[in-house]
Amino acid sequence: MKQFKQILVKLTLALALVVPIAVQANSHQAQAASVTTKRNKVVKMAKKQVGKRYVYGATGPNAFDCSGLTSYVYSHAIGKYISRTTYSQVYQGKTVKVSTASLKKG
């Protein structure tokens, strides 16, 4: 169970890098700061869910399945809607063309 929870957090962290976040700012620095802030909010919200039960089809707040967790976290952390199921989530966002070992938050 602990390993599953760690996988859920890693999945959410990876999605924080993949799912696009709309940013409207005048300068490049302001855009970068805004994106980093939103990513940090997503990560913080995901970490708050550690320890909650896995239940197939659950969407929170007391239990989750994988895609239920990601859709809940994005919605509650930054008000970003991502679809409910894994099958539709894989078509959202951008493809990351680097090894997972080299991914970093932000």
RALIN-V317053 format. One record per residue. SS is DSSP state (H for helix, E for strand, - for the rest). PHI is phi as a letter, one per 20 degrees, with the letter a starting at -180 (NA if undefined). D_CENTER is the distance of its C-alpha to the mean C-alpha in Angstrom with 2 decimals. Layout:
ss=<SS/SS>
phi=<PHI/PHI>
d_center=<D_CENTER/D_CENTER>
This chain:
ss=<-/H/H/H/H/H/H/H/H/H/H/H/H/H/H/H/H/H/-/-/-/-/-/-/-/-/-/H/H/H/H/H/H/H/H/H/H/H/H/H/H/H/H/H/H/H/H/H/-/-/-/-/E/E/-/-/-/-/E/-/-/-/E/E/-/H/H/H/H/H/H/H/H/H/H/H/H/H/-/-/-/-/-/-/-/H/H/H/H/-/-/-/-/-/-/-/-/-/-/H/H/H/-/-/-/->
phi=<NA/f/f/f/f/f/f/f/f/f/f/f/f/f/f/f/e/e/f/f/d/f/c/c/b/e/d/f/f/f/f/f/f/f/f/f/f/f/f/f/f/f/f/f/f/f/f/f/e/g/o/e/f/e/c/g/n/f/c/n/e/e/b/b/d/g/f/f/f/f/f/f/f/f/f/e/e/c/m/e/e/c/g/f/d/g/f/e/f/f/e/e/n/d/f/e/d/c/f/f/f/e/f/c/f/n>
d_center=<20.03/18.95/17.98/15.85/13.96/13.51/12.26/9.57/8.47/8.96/7.09/3.73/5.53/6.72/4.28/4.35/7.83/8.33/7.45/10.38/10.81/14.40/16.50/20.13/22.15/25.56/25.20/23.10/22.66/21.51/18.93/17.66/17.69/15.86/12.98/12.93/13.19/10.24/8.03/9.95/9.48/5.71/6.86/9.92/8.86/7.15/10.45/12.46/11.82/13.43/16.81/16.28/17.85/16.70/18.47/18.46/17.44/16.29/13.84/14.37/15.29/17.55/16.29/13.53/13.40/10.56/9.67/10.73/8.26/5.15/7.64/8.89/6.26/5.84/9.55/10.70/9.18/10.13/11.84/10.01/10.94/9.43/11.94/12.46/13.42/12.45/15.56/14.58/10.91/12.52/14.55/12.05/11.05/13.15/14.50/14.31/17.88/17.95/18.12/15.16/17.47/17.51/13.81/13.30/10.83/11.82>
